């Protein structure tokens, strides 16, 4: 397969617009959970200092859980959170590379929500994330109280492969190819792919009940062009797999997957696919609000969406209004 060269891409305006502002991203609930009685349930959330982790702690508290909030090197941020003074929250300062600090946070918990978030990715951070995933799953395997682990991964662990343009629609059965990710320095995708595979291998070997959430690009108020997820954004757009997710849906999905006895395997989680030229322009303007809008054109084509989240949609539909209880 020929290398991905931006100069060869035919979709000019929105794609160029994305490329311009992603330059660093180019390739050169009822109350009782179904898995057991909720009474006295303690849940570990790590990294509780991340946006996803902090939101999970807040939601789980409102659903009646007691929380072990494990913060990776950002304990001060966790202590500043609105829930930090709750009597049902115990804050742990954990190091993802220190197994014992992870084990301390997990000990006595019936469930674990795990996510790894960093500002930038390179080859070194790939190794760090893989080792962290191994430590977390090993700690969960050793803790005989853990009933389920919800592992936050990424859509980037699904979409990147050599012959992706020839494949059918992308779903949970797909995996990004590590060699392809290395070739084009897709470090975020490589880290998410290898860490998730490491977690699955350990979970299956040690009989840990694990489910993964493969999230689209989280839409944030301070979304930056340097976001590691966006490496290769123009190609994702042209492939019909550039997807975003709002925080509320992402948290709802985590709660649903944890509390539903029917949840299994991997779940793609997103609620918007960037397939229209105006959507690409809107995303680019979010990345760089002061950027001028491109001139309108009738020649721009709509990209066919080639990724689906039917599995998660079905699970959440069956879960119904239970997420709204005590919200």
N, C-alpha and C positions, 0 to 999 in steps of 0.2 A: 504494500500500500504506500502511496506517495505521502510524504510529510504533509501536515496541515499547514498550508500556506495561505495567509490572509489575502494576499494579492489575487488569489485565484477564485475568491468567493464572489458569486455573481450578484447576490443581494446587496445593493449598495447602501441605500440611505440608513435604515434602522440598524443594519449590521455594522456599518461604518461608525454610526453614532455610538453603539455599544462599545465598539473597539476603541473609540477615541477616549471614552471615559472609564474603560476597564483596561487601560494600557498595561497596567501591571498584571492583568489577568489573562493576557494572551499566552499562546503556547510557545513563541521564540523564547347516674350513679345512685341505685339505692345506696344507703349508707353502708351496708355490709358488702364487702367484696366477695365475689363468688369463690375465691380460692380459700376462704376460711372465715371464721368469725372475726369481726373487726374489733371486738372488745380487747383493749390493752395492746392493740397491734402497734408495733414500732417499725417505722420505715426509715431506711438510710437513703439520703439524697446526696449524691456527689457528682459533680462539683456544685455545692450549694451557693457558691459565690458567682456562678455564671448566670446569665439571664434566664436560661431554661431552668437551671437548678433552683434559683430563687423563686421563680413563679411556681414551680412544683411544690416547694415547701409551703408557700402560701395556700395553694389549693388543697393540699393534703391536710393541712391544719384545719381548714374549714370543713373537711369531710370527717374530722374526728380522730385523725391519726396522731400518734406521738412521733417526733422526728429526731433522727440523728443527722444533723446538717454538717456534712464533711466538706470543708473548704480547701481547695488546692492552692496554698500559698497566698490566698487573699482573705484570710480570716477576718481582717478589719472590715472588709466589705460585707461579709456575712453578719458581723456584729452590728453594722449600721442598718441592716434590713429591718423592715417594719415588724417582722415576726421574731426578731432576735431576743426580745424580752419575754416571749411566751414561756410559760412554765412547762409546756409540752415540747420545747425545742432544746436540744443539747448540741452545742456547736463543737465540732472537732476540727483542729487544724491538721489536715492530712497532706502527705506527700505522695503523689501517684507512683513514685519510684521506691517508696518505703513500704514494703509489704505489711509490717507490723502496725504502722499508722492506719493503713486501710483496714486491717483486721480488727483493730480497736473500734473503728467507727461502725463496722458491719456487725459486730458481736451483739447478739440478742435481738437482731432485727428479723422480721418475717418477710420483708421485701426490700429490694435495692433498686434505686433508679440511678443509672450511671451515664454521665456524659463527660466528654473531654473537649475543652475549648481553649484555643490559644490564638494570639493575635496574628501570628505568621507561621508559615510552614516551610521547612527545608528537610534535607535528608536526616539531619539529627533529630528533628521533631517527630519524624516518622517512627524512628526507633523508640523514642520516649513514649509515644502513644501506644505502640504495640506492647511495650513492657508494662505500661500502666494497666492496659486491658487484661493482661495475664495476671497481674497482682490482684485486681479486683475479682476476677472469676475464681482464682485460687482461694481468696479469702471467703468468698461466698460458698465454695465447695466445702471448706473447712468448718463453716458455721452451720451447724445442723438445724438452726431455726429458720433459715432462709427458704421461703416457699417459691419465690419467683424473682427473677432479675429482669428489669426492663433496660435494655442497652440502646442508647441513642447513637445511631450511625448517620449516614448521609446518602442522599441520592447519588453523590459522586462515587460511591462504592458500587454503583450499579451500571452506570452508563458508558464508561470509557473502555473501548475495545477496538481492536484492529479493523474488524469487518462490521462495525456497528451500523453503517449505512445500508448493509444488505440484510440486516436482521429484522425480525418482526417487531411489533411493539414491545417496549421494555416493561418488565414487571419485576416482582420480587425474586423470581428465579434467576435473574441475571446478576453477573458479577463483573466489576471492572477488572481488566487484565493488568496485573502488577508490572509486567515488562513494558506495556504500552504507557502506563503512567510514568515509569522511570524515563522512558525515551523522550517524553515531552515535558518532563519535570512537573508533572501534576502531583505535587507533594500532598496536597489536601486529600485528593482522591486516593493516593497510595496509602496514606496514613489510615484513612477510614476503612479501606478495603482490608489491609493487613491486620488492623486491630480487631475488626469485626470477625474476620476469619479465625484469628487467634482465640477470640472469646467463644466462638461457636465450637471450635475443636475441643477446648477445655470443658465447655458445658456438656457436650455429648459424651466426652470421656469420663466425666465425673458426675454425670446424671444431675446436672443443675438445670432447673426449669427456667430457660431464658427465652425471651422474645425481644426482637430488635425493631426499632423505629428508624427507618431510613428517611430522614427529613430533607425537604427541599430547602432552598435558600431562605433563611429566616428574615422576614422583613422587619427591619429595625428603624427607629427614628434617626439613628446615626449610621446608616448603611454607607460603607466606604468602598471606593473603587479598589482598595487594596485587600478587600475581603478575599481570603484564600479560596473560598468556594467558587469565586468568579473567574478563576483561571480557565481560559477556554470558553468564556461566555458566548462569544460569537458563534463558535461551532455548536455549542449546546442549543443555541437559538435555531440555527439552520437545521439541526437534527431533530428539532421538535421536542427536546427534553429539558429545556430551561424552565424550571418550575420554582415557585415560591410558596411559602407557608406563613400564615399569621400565627403569632404566639398562642392565642387562645385555642386555635384548632390543634396545635402541636401539643399543648398541655392536655386538652381533652383526649387526644389520642393516647397519650401515655397513661392517663387514668383509666380509660376504657380497656386498654390492653392489660393493665395490671389486674383490674378487678374482674375481667371476664374470664370465666373458666374455659371458654372456647378459643381464646387467643393462642396462636402458635406461630413459630417461624418468624419470617420477616414481613414488615408492613411498610410500603411506601407512603409517605405522608406529605401531601401538598394540597393547596386549594386553588392554585392558579397556574396555568401554563402560559408562558410568554410566547405566543404564536402569531400575533398580529403586529404589523409595523408600528402601530400607535402604542402597543404594549411595550415594545422594545424601546421606543423613545421615552415613554414614561419611566421605565426602569433606569435608563441612562440619566434622566433628569433627577431622579432620586439620588443617584450616585454623585451627580454634580449639579446642584440646584441652579447655579448661575449660568449654566450652559445655554446657548441660544437654541431654539427649536429648529429642526431642519425644515426646509420648505415642503409643503404637501406635494404628493405625487400619486397619480393614478396607476403607475406602473409597478408599484410594490405589491408583492404577493403575500398571501397568508400562508404560513407554514403549517403543515399537518402535524397535529399533536401525536407523538409516538410513545407516550408513556402513560400508564394507567395506575390508579390506586383503588381498583374495584374491591380488593380484598379488605382494605381498611374501611371503605365506605360501607360494605356489607356488615362488618363487625359493629361499627358505630350505629348503624341503623337498627340492628338487633338490640343493642344496648339501650337505645331509645332515649327517653327523657331522664334516665337515671343519673346522667351527668349533672342535671340541674338541681338535684336534691342537695340542700344545704349549701348551695353556691352563693 
